[in-house]
Amino acid sequence: HSAVQEGDFSKASVKGVTAWKESQKAFFHQSILSLLYFPDEHKLAIYVPLFVPVGVPVLLAIVKQLKAMKSPAKKE
């Protein structure tokens, strides 16, 4: 059973602080730190499939609006 289920909140708090400290040590460990920095090619491989399908229609709409603003208004 966990300390929270037993109602021992001070014990649960101590365990929570200990877990947070251990996670911080693990996060900044030298063997993990090198994994936080990715080459640009990897970033492109991740972000291009996400943003191109949305970005192209948005850019085309912006270009269309700019053209419409630059052309003289048509009178009816």
N, C-alpha and C positions, 0 to 999 in steps of 0.2 A: 504494500500500500504506500501511497505517496504521503508526504507530510501534510499536504493540503487536505487530502481525504481524511486524514486522522485529526485535522483541526489544529495542528501544530504549525501556526503561521510563522513564528519566529524561526523555526527550523527550515521551513520552506524558503524564507527570505535569505537565510545564510546559504542555502544550497543554490539559490538563484544568483546571488552575488558571486559565489565560487564558479558557477557555470559561465557567467559573463566574463570573469577574469581569465578563465581557461580558453574561452573562445577568442578573446583578444590576443592572448599569447599565440594561439594557433594561427590566427589571421596574419600576424606580423612575423611569423617564423620564416627564416630565409628560404626554405624549400618551397613554401607556398607563395612568397612574395614575387618570385619570378613568373609565376603563372598569372599575375594580375595584369601584365602588360602584353598586349597582343600586337602582332605586326599589322600594318595598314591593310595588307591583302586580306587578312582574316576579317577585319572590320568591314571591308567592302563586300566580302562574301556574305556577311550577315545582313548588312543594311540595304544593299541594292535590291534584293528581292522584296524587302518590306516597303521601301519608299518609292521605287520606280512605278509600280502600278497605280499609286495614288498621285505621285508627283507629275506624271505626264499629263493627265487630264487637267490638273490644276494649272500647270504652266500654259497649256493650250487655251484655257479659259481666260487667263490673265492676258495673253497675247491678243485674243479676240476682243476683250474689253478695251485694251489700249488702242487697237485699231479703230474700234467704234468711237472712242473718245476723240481721236485725231481727225477722223473724217468729218466733213461738214454735215450738219444735221439735215436730213431730208425733209423737205416741206411737202405737205400733202395738199 
